[in-house]
């Protein structure tokens, strides 16, 4: 399988090179040249596979430069750390299916991809006798999941940037209480978008990137998107055993466009009609909802909400979808992304009909988040975290009688205990991994949102070949 850049200025590369490159060297994002199609018989044959075996069947179609036995071992080790036997269980409440994606080490859906990516990195670095300095920005959950995927690995240093005091206290502590020598946390005075912009600028400094062997863990790295495709396939297989209608709708809490883009890839892979509709759910930071409903992709001021992982304006995976929306025209994709970087907006209203064939969308207010958590608990005695509540509220808006609806539960409610207590009058049960975490010693550098200062810090701490 060959990988291309959305901006068309690099030669085709293989999967392992794409993983190590992260952001394409022309500033674009990497995508497979083709998307494998799964026939009806093959899909049906996957019905009884374990999660790890299904992950191999799905992901191996995009990977041809790692020996089969090695790739199976990487996948098996990646899902050993989950506390649910089937990794991503589906529970049923009322007329909704809740896909629980929070059974990994840091209790968030990011674990599913970042355990895999950490093991891929380790495998490639051992193979090549090399080192890697991983850099990422986080709006909440990516950082801790990435740190847990990389902590203690001999050939890896990891640098995570988060917006100071704009993540939940538990999210912050999950990152900053990991004291391994290869882990470096940076809190910036600014927003997630500021951090994400700095990471992209650093990666676009090709001399610095090459000298310090930089690698990406944000969802700009294709391997993360690929790993997330698996649980869409798994959910469709699960629902097909419980529902007469084989078509499935998905409601996806969305900030950086990575998770819903994985659903978009799954929809293209699976037999036609398997995934009927992808519902894009945002909080008050509604740039992606405006894009779907109006073709308006324009920046606004970041609003701080109870679902901080979605407090994003510039979605880093948007460019991948834009490339497909423009019929794989890399020149036009590059032009529009340069226009967005310059003006903070692009008008895609001329593509509105096409966009609405791929997605529907809803923005959910803070009041609706609290209301949804409270109502769902009252009716089902099941606690939603605020991000999942955004998706559930959007699902309720678009639920069609007779069509199964899967809502992605992206984080454990205990990570947002104060919000939950406000909604239902009590705190959620605390998982063992979070007991006492707020009192643990932590380590973090507080810095201005300044590329030069952060680059100097990385150069000082990073290992070099």
C-alpha positions as CSV (number, residue, x, y, z in Angstrom):
1,X,0.0,0.0,0.0
2,X,1.4,3.4,-1.0
3,X,0.6,6.6,0.8
4,X,0.3,10.1,-0.8
5,X,0.1,13.6,0.6
6,X,-3.1,15.6,0.4
7,X,-0.9,18.4,-1.1
8,X,0.7,16.2,-3.7
9,X,4.3,17.3,-3.3
10,X,6.0,14.1,-2.0
11,X,6.7,10.8,-3.8
12,X,4.5,7.8,-2.7
13,X,5.8,6.1,0.5
14,X,5.0,2.9,2.4
15,X,3.1,2.5,5.6
16,X,6.1,2.4,8.0
17,X,7.6,5.5,6.4
18,X,4.2,7.2,6.7
19,X,4.0,6.4,10.4
20,X,7.5,7.8,11.0
21,X,6.9,10.9,8.9
22,X,3.7,11.8,10.6
23,X,3.0,15.1,8.9
24,X,3.9,15.0,5.2
25,X,7.0,16.9,4.4
26,X,5.0,19.2,2.1
27,X,2.8,20.2,5.0
28,X,-0.1,17.9,4.0
29,X,-1.6,14.8,5.5
30,X,-0.9,11.3,4.4
31,X,-3.6,9.0,3.0
32,X,-3.6,5.6,1.3
33,X,-3.6,5.7,-2.5
34,X,-6.7,3.5,-2.4
35,X,-9.2,2.3,0.2
36,X,-9.6,-1.5,0.3
37,X,-13.2,-2.6,-0.2
38,X,-14.7,-5.4,1.9
39,X,-17.2,-7.8,0.3
40,X,-20.3,-9.0,2.0
41,X,-19.1,-12.5,2.5
42,X,-15.8,-11.4,3.9
43,X,-17.6,-9.0,6.3
44,X,-19.9,-11.8,7.5
45,X,-16.9,-14.1,8.1
46,X,-15.5,-11.6,10.6
47,X,-18.5,-12.0,12.9
48,X,-16.9,-14.1,15.6
49,X,-13.4,-12.7,15.5
50,X,-11.8,-11.4,18.7
51,X,-11.0,-7.6,18.7
52,X,-7.3,-8.2,18.0
53,X,-8.0,-10.6,15.2
54,X,-10.5,-8.2,13.6
55,X,-8.0,-5.4,14.0
56,X,-5.5,-7.5,12.1
57,X,-8.0,-8.2,9.3
58,X,-8.9,-4.5,8.9
59,X,-5.5,-2.9,9.4
60,X,-3.4,-5.4,7.5
61,X,-5.1,-4.3,4.3
62,X,-3.3,-1.0,4.6
63,X,0.1,-2.5,5.6
64,X,2.4,-4.4,3.4
65,X,5.9,-3.6,4.8
66,X,5.7,-5.4,8.2
67,X,5.9,-9.2,8.3
68,X,2.5,-10.7,9.2
69,X,3.7,-12.4,12.4
70,X,5.3,-9.2,13.6
71,X,2.2,-7.2,12.8
72,X,-0.1,-9.7,14.7
73,X,2.2,-9.5,17.7
74,X,2.1,-5.7,17.7
75,X,-1.7,-5.7,17.6
76,X,-2.0,-8.4,20.3
77,X,0.2,-6.4,22.7
78,X,-1.6,-3.2,22.0
79,X,-4.9,-4.5,23.3
80,X,-3.6,-6.6,26.3
81,X,-3.8,-3.4,28.4
82,X,-7.6,-3.1,28.2
83,X,-9.8,-4.1,31.0
84,X,-12.7,-5.2,28.9
85,X,-12.4,-8.7,27.2
86,X,-13.8,-7.4,23.9
87,X,-11.9,-4.0,24.2
88,X,-14.8,-1.9,23.0
89,X,-18.0,-3.3,24.4
90,X,-21.4,-2.1,23.2
91,X,-24.1,-1.6,25.8
92,X,-27.8,-1.0,25.1
93,X,-29.9,1.7,26.7
94,X,-33.4,2.5,25.3
95,X,-33.1,2.8,21.6
96,X,-29.4,3.6,21.6
97,X,-26.3,1.5,21.5
98,X,-23.4,3.0,23.5
99,X,-20.0,2.0,22.2
100,X,-17.7,2.2,25.2
101,X,-14.3,3.3,24.1
102,X,-12.8,4.0,27.5
103,X,-11.5,0.7,28.8
104,X,-7.9,1.4,28.2
105,X,-5.1,2.6,30.5
106,X,-6.2,6.3,30.5
107,X,-9.9,5.7,30.2
108,X,-10.4,7.5,26.9
109,X,-10.9,6.4,23.3
110,X,-7.4,7.7,22.4
111,X,-5.9,4.6,24.1
112,X,-7.2,2.4,21.3
113,X,-5.0,4.1,18.7
114,X,-2.1,5.2,20.9
115,X,-1.3,1.9,22.5
116,X,-1.0,0.6,18.9
117,X,1.0,3.6,17.7
118,X,3.4,3.3,20.6
119,X,4.1,-0.3,19.9
120,X,4.5,0.4,16.1
121,X,7.1,3.1,17.0
122,X,9.0,0.8,19.3
123,X,9.0,-2.0,16.7
124,X,10.3,0.3,13.9
125,X,13.0,2.0,16.1
126,X,14.3,-1.4,17.3
127,X,14.3,-2.6,13.7
128,X,16.2,0.5,12.5
129,X,18.4,0.9,15.6
130,X,17.2,4.5,15.9
131,X,15.5,7.0,18.2
132,X,12.4,9.1,18.0
133,X,11.3,12.4,19.7
134,X,7.5,12.4,19.7
135,X,5.7,15.8,19.8
136,X,2.0,16.3,20.2
137,X,-0.6,18.8,21.3
138,X,-3.6,17.8,23.3
139,X,-7.0,19.2,24.2
140,X,-7.3,16.7,27.0
141,X,-7.2,12.9,26.3
142,X,-4.6,12.5,23.5
143,X,-1.8,13.6,25.8
144,X,-2.2,11.0,28.5
145,X,-3.0,8.2,26.1
146,X,0.2,9.1,24.1
147,X,2.3,9.3,27.3
148,X,1.0,5.9,28.5
149,X,1.8,4.4,25.0
150,X,5.4,5.7,25.1
151,X,6.4,5.9,28.7
152,X,9.5,4.0,29.6
153,X,10.3,3.0,26.0
154,X,14.1,3.2,25.6
155,X,14.3,4.7,22.1
156,X,11.5,7.3,22.6
157,X,11.2,10.7,24.2
158,X,7.7,12.3,24.2
159,X,6.8,16.0,24.5
160,X,3.2,16.8,25.1
161,X,1.8,20.4,24.9
162,X,-1.5,21.2,26.6
163,X,-3.4,24.5,27.2
164,X,-2.8,25.6,30.8
165,X,-5.8,25.2,33.0
166,X,-8.1,24.4,30.0
167,X,-8.1,20.6,30.5
168,X,-9.9,18.9,33.4
169,X,-7.9,18.4,36.6
170,X,-7.9,14.6,36.1
171,X,-6.8,15.0,32.5
172,X,-3.9,17.2,33.6
173,X,-2.8,14.9,36.4
174,X,-3.0,11.8,34.1
175,X,-0.3,13.5,32.0
176,X,1.8,15.3,34.5
177,X,2.1,12.5,37.2
178,X,3.9,10.3,34.8
179,X,7.5,10.9,35.9
180,X,9.4,8.6,33.5
181,X,12.6,10.2,32.3
182,X,11.4,10.1,28.7
183,X,8.2,12.1,29.3
184,X,8.1,15.9,29.1
185,X,4.9,17.9,29.7
186,X,4.5,21.5,28.5
187,X,1.6,23.7,29.6
188,X,1.2,26.7,27.3
189,X,-0.5,30.0,28.0
190,X,-3.0,29.7,25.3
191,X,-5.5,27.4,23.6
192,X,-5.3,23.9,22.1
193,X,-5.3,25.6,18.7
194,X,-2.2,27.5,19.7
195,X,-0.5,24.3,20.6
196,X,-1.6,22.5,17.5
197,X,-0.3,25.3,15.3
198,X,3.1,25.2,17.1
199,X,3.4,21.5,16.5
200,X,2.6,21.9,12.8
201,X,5.1,24.7,12.4
202,X,7.8,22.6,14.1
203,X,7.1,19.7,11.8
204,X,7.3,22.0,8.8
205,X,10.8,23.0,9.9
206,X,12.3,20.1,7.9
207,X,15.9,20.7,9.1
208,X,14.8,20.6,12.8
209,X,12.5,17.7,12.2
210,X,15.2,15.6,10.5
211,X,18.0,16.5,13.0
212,X,15.9,15.6,16.0
213,X,14.0,12.6,14.5
214,X,10.6,14.0,15.3
215,X,7.5,11.8,15.2
216,X,3.8,12.7,15.5
217,X,1.2,11.2,17.8
218,X,-1.7,13.6,17.0
219,X,-4.3,12.3,14.6
220,X,-2.2,13.8,11.8
221,X,-0.5,10.4,12.0
222,X,-2.4,8.0,9.7
223,X,-1.8,5.0,12.0
224,X,-4.1,6.6,14.6
225,X,-7.0,7.0,12.1
226,X,-6.4,3.4,10.9
227,X,-6.7,1.9,14.4
228,X,-9.9,3.8,15.0
229,X,-11.5,2.4,11.8
230,X,-11.6,-1.0,13.6
231,X,-14.2,-0.2,16.2
232,X,-16.6,1.0,13.6
233,X,-16.4,-2.3,11.9
234,X,-16.7,-4.1,15.2
235,X,-19.8,-2.1,16.0
236,X,-21.5,-2.9,12.7
237,X,-20.8,-6.6,13.3
238,X,-22.2,-6.4,16.8
239,X,-25.4,-4.6,15.7
240,X,-26.0,-7.1,12.9
241,X,-26.4,-9.9,15.4
242,X,-29.0,-7.9,17.4
243,X,-31.0,-5.9,14.8
244,X,-32.8,-6.9,11.7
245,X,-31.7,-3.8,9.8
246,X,-28.1,-4.2,8.8
247,X,-27.6,-0.4,8.2
248,X,-26.1,1.5,11.2
249,X,-26.0,5.2,12.1
250,X,-23.2,6.6,14.2
251,X,-23.2,9.7,16.4
252,X,-19.6,10.9,17.0
253,X,-18.5,13.7,19.4
254,X,-16.2,15.6,17.2
255,X,-13.4,18.1,17.8
256,X,-10.3,17.4,15.6
257,X,-12.2,15.4,12.9
258,X,-10.1,12.3,13.4
259,X,-12.6,10.0,14.9
260,X,-15.4,10.8,12.5
261,X,-12.9,10.6,9.6
262,X,-12.2,7.0,10.7
263,X,-15.9,6.4,10.4
264,X,-15.8,7.9,6.9
265,X,-13.0,5.5,5.9
266,X,-15.0,2.6,7.5
267,X,-18.1,3.6,5.5
268,X,-16.0,3.5,2.3
269,X,-14.5,0.1,3.1
270,X,-17.6,-1.8,4.2
271,X,-20.3,-3.2,1.9
272,X,-22.6,-0.4,0.6
273,X,-25.3,0.6,3.2
274,X,-23.6,-1.0,6.2
275,X,-23.0,2.5,7.6
276,X,-26.0,4.7,6.7
277,X,-25.2,8.0,8.3
278,X,-22.4,9.7,10.2
279,X,-23.7,12.3,12.7
280,X,-21.1,14.9,13.5
281,X,-21.7,16.3,17.0
282,X,-19.9,19.4,18.3
283,X,-20.2,21.5,21.5
284,X,-20.3,25.3,21.4
285,X,-17.2,25.3,19.3
286,X,-19.2,24.6,16.2
287,X,-16.9,25.2,13.2
288,X,-17.5,21.7,11.9
289,X,-21.3,21.9,12.4
290,X,-21.3,25.1,10.4
291,X,-19.2,23.4,7.7
292,X,-21.7,20.6,7.4
293,X,-24.8,22.7,7.6
294,X,-23.7,25.7,5.6
295,X,-20.4,24.9,3.9
296,X,-18.8,27.6,6.1
297,X,-15.4,26.6,7.5
298,X,-14.3,29.7,9.4
299,X,-12.5,30.3,12.7
300,X,-14.2,31.7,15.7
301,X,-12.9,32.3,19.2
302,X,-12.4,29.1,21.2
303,X,-15.1,28.7,23.9
304,X,-14.2,26.9,27.1
305,X,-16.8,24.1,27.8
306,X,-17.3,21.1,30.0
307,X,-16.1,18.9,27.1
308,X,-12.6,20.3,26.7
309,X,-11.3,17.7,24.3
310,X,-13.7,19.3,21.7
311,X,-12.7,22.9,22.5
312,X,-11.1,23.2,19.0
313,X,-11.6,25.4,16.0
314,X,-9.0,24.3,13.4
315,X,-9.6,20.6,13.1
316,X,-6.3,18.9,12.1
317,X,-7.9,16.1,10.2
318,X,-10.2,18.3,8.1
319,X,-7.7,18.4,5.3
320,X,-8.0,14.7,4.7
321,X,-11.7,15.0,4.1
322,X,-11.3,18.1,2.0
323,X,-9.0,16.2,-0.3
324,X,-11.8,13.6,-0.9
325,X,-14.4,16.3,-1.2
326,X,-12.3,17.9,-4.0
327,X,-12.0,14.5,-5.8
328,X,-8.4,14.0,-4.7
329,X,-7.3,17.2,-6.3
330,X,-4.1,17.9,-4.3
331,X,-3.4,21.3,-6.0
332,X,-6.8,22.6,-5.0
333,X,-6.5,21.1,-1.5
334,X,-3.2,22.9,-1.0
335,X,-4.6,26.2,-2.3
336,X,-7.6,26.1,0.0
337,X,-5.6,25.1,3.1
338,X,-3.2,28.0,2.3
339,X,-6.2,30.3,2.0
340,X,-7.5,29.1,5.4
341,X,-4.1,29.6,7.0
342,X,-4.0,33.2,5.7
343,X,-7.6,34.2,6.2
344,X,-9.0,31.8,8.8
345,X,-11.9,30.8,6.5
346,X,-12.8,29.0,3.3
347,X,-16.2,29.0,1.6
348,X,-17.3,25.4,0.6
349,X,-21.0,26.2,0.1
350,X,-20.7,25.1,-3.5
351,X,-20.0,21.6,-2.2
352,X,-22.9,21.6,0.2
353,X,-24.9,18.8,-1.4
354,X,-21.9,16.5,-1.4
355,X,-21.0,17.3,2.2
356,X,-24.6,16.5,3.3
357,X,-24.4,13.1,1.6
358,X,-21.4,12.3,3.9
359,X,-22.5,13.8,7.2
360,X,-25.3,15.5,9.1
361,X,-24.4,17.6,12.1
362,X,-25.6,19.2,15.3
363,X,-24.1,21.7,17.8
364,X,-25.0,21.0,21.5
365,X,-25.0,23.8,24.1
366,X,-23.6,23.6,27.6
367,X,-27.1,23.6,29.0
368,X,-28.0,20.6,26.7
369,X,-25.0,18.7,27.9
370,X,-25.9,18.9,31.5
371,X,-29.6,18.2,30.7
372,X,-28.7,15.1,28.6
373,X,-26.4,13.7,31.3
374,X,-29.2,14.2,33.9
375,X,-32.0,12.8,31.8
376,X,-30.0,9.7,30.6
377,X,-29.1,8.9,34.1
378,X,-32.6,9.3,35.4
379,X,-34.0,7.0,32.6
380,X,-31.2,4.4,32.4
381,X,-29.0,4.8,35.5
382,X,-26.1,5.1,33.1
383,X,-23.6,8.0,33.4
384,X,-22.4,9.8,30.3
385,X,-19.3,11.9,30.3
386,X,-19.9,15.4,28.8
387,X,-18.3,14.5,25.4
388,X,-20.5,11.4,25.1
389,X,-23.5,13.5,26.1
390,X,-22.8,15.8,23.1
391,X,-23.0,12.7,20.9
392,X,-26.1,11.3,22.6
393,X,-28.0,14.6,22.2
394,X,-27.2,14.7,18.5
395,X,-28.2,11.1,18.1
396,X,-31.6,11.8,19.7
397,X,-32.1,14.6,17.2
398,X,-31.4,12.3,14.2
399,X,-32.6,8.9,15.4
400,X,-34.7,7.2,12.8
401,X,-37.2,4.5,13.8
402,X,-35.9,1.1,12.8
403,X,-32.3,2.2,12.1
404,X,-29.8,1.2,14.9
405,X,-27.9,4.1,16.3
406,X,-24.5,3.7,17.9
407,X,-23.2,6.6,20.1
408,X,-19.5,6.7,20.7
409,X,-18.7,7.0,24.4
410,X,-15.3,8.6,24.3
411,X,-14.3,8.9,27.9
412,X,-15.0,7.5,31.4
413,X,-17.3,9.9,33.3
414,X,-14.9,9.9,36.3
415,X,-12.5,12.0,34.3
416,X,-15.1,14.8,34.5
417,X,-16.5,14.2,38.0
418,X,-17.5,17.9,38.7
419,X,-19.6,18.1,35.6
420,X,-21.3,14.8,36.3
421,X,-22.0,15.8,39.9
422,X,-23.6,19.0,38.7
423,X,-25.9,17.1,36.4
424,X,-26.9,14.1,38.6
425,X,-26.1,15.3,42.1
426,X,-23.4,12.7,42.8
427,X,-19.9,11.8,41.6
428,X,-19.4,8.8,39.4
429,X,-17.5,5.8,40.9
430,X,-13.7,6.3,40.7
431,X,-11.8,3.6,38.8
432,X,-8.8,2.2,40.6
433,X,-6.4,4.0,38.2
434,X,-7.7,7.4,39.2
435,X,-7.8,6.9,43.0
436,X,-5.7,9.6,44.6
437,X,-4.4,10.9,41.3
438,X,-5.1,14.6,42.2
439,X,-2.7,14.3,45.2
440,X,0.2,12.7,43.3
441,X,3.4,14.6,42.6
442,X,3.6,16.0,39.1
443,X,6.1,17.5,36.6
444,X,5.3,20.1,34.0
445,X,6.9,23.2,32.3
446,X,4.7,26.3,32.0
447,X,5.6,28.2,28.9
448,X,4.4,30.9,26.5
449,X,2.7,29.7,23.3
450,X,5.9,30.5,21.5
451,X,7.3,28.2,18.8
452,X,10.9,29.3,19.4
453,X,10.9,28.7,23.1
454,X,9.3,25.3,22.8
455,X,11.7,24.3,20.0
456,X,14.6,25.3,22.3
457,X,13.2,23.2,25.1
458,X,12.8,20.2,22.9
459,X,16.3,20.6,21.5
460,X,17.7,20.7,25.0
461,X,15.9,17.6,26.2
462,X,15.7,15.5,23.0
463,X,17.9,12.6,22.1
464,X,19.6,12.7,18.7
465,X,20.8,9.8,16.5
